[in-house]
Amino acid sequence: MSYNQPDNRGHFEKFGGKFVPETLIPAINELEQLYSEIKDDPLFQDELSSLLKEYSGRPTPLYFAKQISEELGFNVYLKREDLNHTGAHKINNALGQILLAKRMGKTRIIAETGAGMHGVATATVAAQFGLECIVYMGEEDIRRQKLNVFKMNLLGAEIRPVTSGSKTLKDATNEAIRDWVTNVENTYYLIGSVVGPHPYPMMVRDFQSIIGRETKEQFAKSQELPNVLIACVGGGSNAIGMFYLFLEEDVRLVGVEAAGLGVETEEHAATMAKGEFGVLHGSASYLLQTEDGQIKLPHSVSAGLDYPGVGPEHSYLKSTGRVEYVSATDEEAIQSFQWLSEKEGILPALETSHALAFLKQRDNNIQKGENVVICLSGRGDKDVHTVADYLGKKI
Amino acid sequence: MNRIKKIFQNRSEKVIPFLTAGYPSKETTVKMVLAAEESGAAMVELGMPFSDPLADGPIIQEASLIAIENGVNLQWILEVVAEIRKQSEIPLALMGYINPVIKYGVDKFIKDCKNAGVDGLIIPDLPLEEAEEIVKLANESKICIILLVAPNTANERIREISKMAETLIYCVAILGITGGKGAHKTELKKYLKRVEEFSNCPFVVGFGIKERADVIEINRMAHGAVVGSAIIEQLKNCNEPVKTIRNYIQKLTKGIE
């Protein structure tokens, strides 16, 4: 593979980097060092592989969605990350990072969470490894994701509600970083997406790239390569996990962002469509910001996509044109949620529903008979209240 | 000569107050800086508010949000600095996060800082690894970038940081965010001894400094004491911010109200 981003300073050209307070530099440098040592260490990889297999249930199936394929006129395959333990791709990364935390001798794990899927995954692995776990979650997200909050409690994690700013993922990340700055000596920050300072975007990508690796193998059984890969993009970890090993293949890659009420309104989370270059949460990427460089509050019906930034590598892949970034509205996502449930008997996460919505967009340029793989990043149980609210139904 | 460089040529007790620009209101900022100078402040740090100040505790977070609501932006802060410069030669450093500076345009910002009369910049989310470009630009305009050092910064790295900063470095007293509790005395002493040994330039200390006694103590070990959250806290729900600043800084510099 000749694609070799990021460079040794953690830059994806002008994106990425280590824009953090000095206090965190020793911690991220130590992490970078350790990760470079164990990355190719067979013992570490064996330990991780067996956890992924026996604890999380990998490999996840690549399922041919017959009903929707017939309706659409092209072949849709679902990479079933929702069938992982804890119900989303987040566990791939949480397991990788908890092994690093253990090797670093950290006793306290902190995490940020939006929809709660990363929080649940982190609380799960922390419980499994007997480590204290604190999850920062915006008050607004706590309200819309009650089920995941209670799950995290059951798993022994402490949830710290975040009341600053938009009370969502952005602010939960700020608080997690503040905690980390204060407790850096005994604390490991288990970041949930391909965001944050180097080495996180690279490391999380590597842990998630198992999605694409399995897809490639599973697909090779029938034909050679799929024509199109589609994934939703908030921070972008499931997307990069799916795309990474296909970057140098002749495969069309499409990331779908949250357009909220529409990219032409002020109420969206479409960082790629409307963002500008800047620095947030430790790295340079595209950001939703004001003329004065203040971070804008995003909007999406899906808590996991409700983030004003995006991973630095996605920013880079947009700038090179290798990946197409499109968007789907709240309305389209809700319709797709219902559509997949009715047609295939699978409740997708609202995040994932954005990726599904692309299939039905008239200008998606998918040709008849093409083979399309969607990263079904998570299951939709957590979202049934939100969907019911949206549809004006009481449960 | 750069005003910061000039005052640090002599080792004397220095109090450096931090004020969030445009807090509590836009009208008071120039007056507060001048009052701080009259009360014995050696230099003033003006905070450039950012929506997501991840090295700051609740006190400065709140002040930043209010300042943003008051309509503060970098253009306005530079106008304020130019206004102060009509009346005062006090060294001024702007302190804030990198994103608004990037949005403004790093090149243009440095030029405009020079024209307005800014002497230094403190950017807490710009460590050594990312600072090179801006340090180069700033040097050309005779503005100093005051890089930060933390208690867990290794000796060799302290040296590297001070070499790049050249004029002044800022030692964060504790592992933590602004507005927290003060540093443990013996640990702080050990840490500042290390900085003394390995730094190639003068250094000031901030985080957790509240009283006259802290100012005296810090100035024994370092070249100046920065007071931030303690001042901003005084300004909360306060009717006469200029008078409050005058009194509080007098207490810090002279021990009297």
Interface residues (C-beta under 8 A of the other chain):
Chain A: R9 G17 K18 F19 V20 P21 E22 T23 I25 P26 S164 G165 K170 D171 N174 I177 R178 V181 T182 N183 V184 E185 E276 F277 G278 V279 L280 H281 G282 A284 L287 Q289 E291 D292 G293 Q294 I295
Chain B: F50 S51 D52 P53 L54 A55 G57 P58 Q61 I68 N73 L74 Y97 I98 N99 P100 V101 I102 K103 Y104 P124 D125 L126 P127 L128 E129 E130 L147 L148 V149 A150 P151 N152 T153 A154 R157 I161 V172 L175 G176 I177 G180
